[in-house]
Amino acid sequence: MTQEVVYLTPSGVKSKLAQFIEANKILEKRGLLKNAINLEGVPGIAKTSSVIQFCKENNIGFEKVNMGTIDDLGEITGFPIKEFELKKGEEIFWANDKSFDIYIKDNYHPTGQTRTGYAEPKWVSNLKNYETSILLLDDSFRSF
């Protein structure tokens, strides 16, 4: 893993974010894992406000999660939920316990297989209306 340390002004942060997003779009098209960026610095030097302004200027979704308020990693990754395999004709579908009855009423039948899935975290639903989004994990050095 390569790490690059770059010292930036607020406008430099915005420029680097634009480059980074374009690089991640290329990686995604190639089916490769996208990268994350880490902004570090003393409080009050416009790290967060630069990202917020960049998102507003470019119609990019933005969600900030303050890691200092997180009690459980599931708030970031999604909490575990039980899923049930359902079948209707040749279609196979996994449903969680909250939607299970709806699919049963629609003539899906359980196969008897179960698995653990993960519920969608709140921050994901807040970003669904955007083609590109940034999730900012503030105070990310907090350990669980």
Secondary structure, 3 states (H helix, E strand, C coil): CCCCCCCCCHHHHHHHHHHHHHHHHHHHHCCCCCCCCCCCCCCCCCHHHHHHHHHHHCCCEEEEEEHHHCCCCHHHHCCEEEEEEEEECCEEEEEECCCHHHHHHCCCEEEEEEEEEECCCHHHHHCCCCCCEEEEEECCCCCC
